[in-house]
Amino acid sequence: MLWVILLSGQDQSLRLQNIQNNLDNLAVENNGLSETLNLDITAGSLSLSNFLLALAEVHQLNLNVDPGLQGTTIVNNFAEVKVSDLLLFLCKEYDLGIDFTGNILSI
């Protein structure tokens, strides 16, 4: 049982490391990923999909957001964080994945 838990944790770390590597590589061509978060959202909470779409618009990212994320609520309290770090955090926190197709990110 412990072996299965350890492998699961390693899979999670490897998954997040792969996402981080892809984000770092893409950030070379897409400055939006290296920018500091620049969202002025006054709502206390909003859907994760709306948050990601606003992030994409402000930082000129090509995001395809799964409609299933509409039901997930996020309370926004992020400041002085790099966009790529925020995306990695959201992947970890909400068990999301990112599929990369050129400079299009599908979450």
N, C-alpha and C positions, 0 to 999 in steps of 0.2 A: 504494500500500500504506500509506504513512504517513497519507494522508487518511482511510482506513478506521480506522486506529488512533486518530487524533484524534477522529473522530466517535464511536467507541465510548467513549472516555474522557468526552466531553461527555454522551453518553447516560447513563452511569453517574452523573456529577455531577448531572444534571438529575433522574434517578430518586431519588437520595438527598435532593436538595433538596425534591422533592415530598413524600417521606415525612416529612422534618423539618417542613415546613410543616403537614402534616396532623396530626402529633403535637402540635405547638405549639397548633394550633387546638383539638384535643380536650382538651389539658391544662387549658384554661380551665374545662371542665365536669367533668373527671375528675382529681381531685387525685392519684390514684395515679401518674400519669405524671410529676408534678413532684416526687414523693417521692424521697428518697435510698434506694438499694437496701437492702433489709432482709431478706436471706436468710442463714440460718445453715445452710449445707450443708457437711458435713464430708467428703463423698466427694471423692476426688481428681479424678474425672471422672464425667460422667453424660451421658445423651443430651440433645441440644439441646431436644427436645420436652418432656422431663421438667423441664428447667430453666425453660423458658418457662411451663409449667403451674404450677410452684411460684411463679414470679414473679407470674403472674396471680392466684393465690390470695392471696398475702400482700398485694399492692397493689390488690386488688379491681378487676382489669381483666377485660374480656370478651374473651378470646382464643380463637380457633379455630386450632388448630395442625395443620398438614398431617402426616398419619401418616408420610410419607416422611422426616421429620426425626428419626425414632426411631433411625435408623442413624448419625446424625451425633453425634460425641462432642465435648463441650466440657469444658475444664478451667476451673473456676470460680476466678478470682482477682480479683474485682471488689470494690472498696471505695470508699465516698464518691463514688458515681456516681449521677446522676439516672437514673431508670428510662427516660425517653424517650431519653436519650443512649445508654444501654445497648442499647435496641432498635435505634436507628440504627446503632450499631457492629456489632451482629449482622447487620443487613441488609447492611452493607458487607462484613464479613468472610466471610460465608457465602453471599453473592449472593442474599439473600432479598428478597421483596417483601411489602408489607402492603397488603391491600385493606381499605378503610374502609367500613363500613356503619353509619351512626350512630355509636354508641360501641362497636361490635364491630370488633375487629381480627382479620383472618384472615391468618395468616402461612404 
